Amino acid sequence: MVVLDATIVNIALPSAQHALHFSNTDRQWVITAYALAFGSLLLLGGRLADLLGRKAMFLAGLAGFAVASAVGGAATNFAMLVTARACQGAFGALLAPAALSLLTTTFTGSRDRGKAFGVFGAIAGAGGGIGLLVGGLLTQYASWRACLEVNLVFAALAGTGAVLLLRQQQDRQQHGLDLPGVLAEGGAMFCIVYGFSNAATHSWQSPDTWGFLAAGSAGQVGGSIGTSLLNSVAATATAAYLTASSLHATASSRPTPALTELAQVHGYTTAFWWAAGIFAGGAVTAGLLFRLAPPPRPTAPATARKHTSPRHRGHPAATATSHQ
């Protein structure tokens, strides 16, 4: 749900913009609000899962995500939609670390754990692509609101399985919550994600962009930053396409709907190529840094084995008698 919802709304954005009457500049905040809340609260969500119980936080994240999705599907204005998306990101920050830690503690065997993480990685990796397909189908044959309301079905299925199959798990070592650390980490993540998002509206030359990036440079760098960066790349490419096309337009200065759709496709294609390049660079880096085989185990020196025979080991008196 977390990965799916990061992309399923992208295709529905033009329809939502037409229904709620917000501008092209405001449209990016439907995506950025989700990324900001998710990235800023992700570590806090993981710590709360340790303190309050992983099953409890998983169910709380599911319930909150479902309610936020229902509110977003029933949005009557832009502010209501953006607020719902921010709440989705906040509850997703509770849901994601709880789900990952439940995998670690539920599947204790190395073989079962490997299969579980393999399935988890396959679902998470395919969620982004499936989100675009599902978003397109729901927008075309139902409504843009269905792209948000579909999370109610996923939440009901996941919640039923969690109640029936999972047991309550809690960290035995209670160290409390580091509030200064939470505020520092959350503020740093907010500054970095907002800095990348600000570049789409105020360009990379804006002092605000680099100011927020510099202020949050000590924070965690993760998927939310990547989502915000790709969103900025897509928005910049879309605006550049519209600007270049308007230079050749003579009849009207307002872009036609067909031109707007072509600009959106161009923006998404540019972002996809950037994402492919980032993944390719990560694969090359991982191939160069990781070993192909585990390191050899250290062996005891041969001289130490000679002086510790089983007959004399741990019996000093017997050793002295043998020497006499």
N, C-alpha and C positions, 0 to 999 in steps of 0.2 A: 504493500500500500504506500509506503513512504517513497520508494523509487518510482512507482507508477504515477503517483500524484504529482511528481516533479515535472512530468512531461505531458500528461494527459490533458492538461488545461491549455497547452500551447496552441493546439489546433482550434480550440473553442474560443480563443481570445477575440478574433474579429467579430464573431456573433455576439459575444458578451459586450463588446465595445459598442456595437450597434444598438443593443437592447438597453444598455445602461447609460449611453451617451457620454463616454469619457474619451479623452484625447489620446493620440498616439504616444505622447510623452508619458501619460499616466499608465498606459497599458503595461509597461515593463514592471510596475510595482505589484502587479498581480503575481508575478513570478518572484520578484525580489523580496516581497514580504514573507513568503514561505521560506526562502533561503536564509534570510536574516534571522528569523526566529529559530529555525532548525539549527543553524550553525552556532548561534550564540548560546543555546541551552543544551547542546548535545552532551557535553561533559557533565553538566549538572544532572541531566537525566540518568546517566550511568551511575553517578554517586547515589542518587535517590533510590535507584533499584537495589543497590547494596544495603542501604540503610533500612528501607521500608519493606523490602521483599520484591523479588523479581516478578513473581506472578501477579502481585497486587499492582505494580507499576505497569505491567504489560496490559492488564485489563483496564486500568485507568487511562492509559494512552489510547487503547482501542476505543473506549467510550468517548473520550474527548475528541478524538479524530473524527468519529462518526457524527457527533453533534456539530462540530465545526463544518463538516462537509454538508450537513443538512442546512445549516444557516447560510453557507455560501450558495447552495443551490436555490435557496429562496431569496437571495439578495435582491433588493429593490433599488439600490444605488451603488456607486463606486466605493464609497467608504465602508459600507457593509460587506462588500465582497473582499476588499483588501483586509479588513479586520478578520474575517473568517479564514482567509488564507494564512494570516499570521498565526492564528490559533491552531490551524492545521500543522504548521511548522513546529510550534511549541509542543503539541502533544506527540508529534512525530519524533521529537527529541527524547521524549519519555519512552516511546514505543521501540525505537530501533535498538538502543543498547540493552534494554530488557530482553528483547527477542534473541539477540546475539549471546548474551550471558546464559539464557535458558538453554540454548543449544550446548554450551560448554558444560553445564552442570547436569543436564538430563542424559546426555550420551557420554558415559564415562569411559567406555572402551575405546581404544584408539581406532579400531576398524569402524565401529558404528559412528564415532565422532567424525571421522574422515568422510563417510558417506553423507552425514547430516550437513557438514559444511560445504560439501560439493553441491548438494541440492540447494542449499541457501545461496551459494554464489551464483548458481545457474539462474535461479529465480530473480535475484537482484540484478544480474547482468542483463537479463531479457526484459526486465520491467520497464526500462527506459524506452526500448523499441516498441514493446507492446502498448505502452501508454499512448504513443503517437497514433498507432493503428486504431486502438479502441476509441481514442478521442475523436478521430475522424469519423468513425462509424456512428458513434453516438450523436455527434453534432449534425451529421447529414440526415440520419433517419429518426432522431428523437429531438433533442435540444441541447444547447450548451450546458444547461443546468444538470442534465443527466451525467455529464462528465464529473461532477462533484457528488451527485447523489448515488452513483454506483458504489462509492466507498461504504455505504450502509450495508450492502450485501456482503462485501468482503469482511467488514467488521463483525457482522453477525456470525458468519461461518467461523472466523478465527476465535471469537469470544466463546462460542459454544465448545469448540475443541479445547480451548485453554481451561475452561471450567471443569470439563470432564476428564482431561488427561494430565494436566499439570498439577504439581504440588507446590505449596508455598515454600520459597527458598529465601533465606536471609543471611547476610554476612555475619559470621560469629564474632568478628572483631569490630566492635563499634567504636570508631574514632571520631564520630561527629562530622559536622559539615564545616568545611573551611570557607566561611563567607567572604573574607578578603580575596582568597584565590578564585572563588566563583565570580565575584564582581570583576576582577582583573581579566580573567579568561573571557568572560562574556563580553566585556567592553572591547577587548582586543579583537575578538571575532566579529563583533558588530562593525567596528571601524574598517576592518579589511573588506568585509563583504559589501558594506556601504560604499567604500572607496571605489571598488570595481563597478558597482552599479551606477555610481555618480558619473563615471566616465561616459556612459551612454547618453546622458542628457547635457553634460557640461564639458565634454571632450577631455582628452588626456592631458591637455595643456592647462586645465583649471587647477588653481592652487588648492581648492577643496579636495579634489581627487587625491593628489599626492599627500595632502595633509592627513586625511583619514588613513591612507595606506601606511604612512610613516608612524602614525599613532598606534596602529594595530599590528605593526610588524613583528612584535614579540609573541603574538597569539598563535593558536593552533591553525594549521593550514589543512583543509580537508575538502570533502566533496561539495560542501556548500559554497566555498570560495570558487571552486571550479564551475559550479552551476552559475554563479553570479558573473564570472568572467565570460563564459560562453554566451550568457544572455546579453552582456554588453557588446560582444563581438557581433551577435546577430542583429541587435538594434542598430549598431553603427553601420553594418553592411546594408541593412534595409533603408536607412536614411540616405546613405550614399547613392543607392540605386535610384531612389525617388528624386534626389537632387540632380543626378546626371540625366535622368529622363525628362525632367521638367525644363532643362535647358533647351531641349529640342522641341518642346511643346509650344505651339503658337495659338491654338484655339482657346485654351483655358489654362489658368494657372493651377487649378485644383486637379489633383490626380484622379483618374478614373478608377472605378472598382477593380477592373481587370489589371491595371497597372499596380494597384496596391497589392493584389494577390501575387503578382509576379515578384514584387519587391520582398514580400514575406517569404516566398519560396527561396529567393536568392539569399536572404538573411539566414534562414535555417540551413541551407546547403553550406554556406560559409562556416557556420558554427559546427556543423557535422565534420567538415574537413579539419577544422582546428582540433576537435575532439579526437579524430582518428590520428592526427599527428602526435597529440599528447600521449595517447595510449601506445603508439608505436615507439616513442621515445622512452616511455616507462618500461616496455618490454626489452628494449636494447639495454637499458641500464640494469634491469634485473638479471639479464643474461650475463652481463659482464661482472656483476658483483657477487652473485650467488654461486655456491659450489655445486658441481654436478653430483658429488657423492659425499656422504658424511665423513668428517675427519677421522683418521685412525685412532683407536683407543690406545692410551699409554700403557706400556708393559713394564713390569718390574725388572730392574737390572738383574743380570745373570749372577753376579757376585753375591747379591742379597739372598737369592734362592739357594745358593750353595751352603751358606752359613745358618740357614734356618730349616734343617731337616725335620720331618715329622717326629722322629724319635727324641730329639733334644729340645723341640720348641716348647717354651714355657716351663722347663724343668732345669733350673740352674744347678741343683745338686747332682743330678744325673750327668750333666755336662762336666762338672768338676771331677766326678769319679772316673769318667771315661778318660780324662786327660791324665789322671794319676796312673 
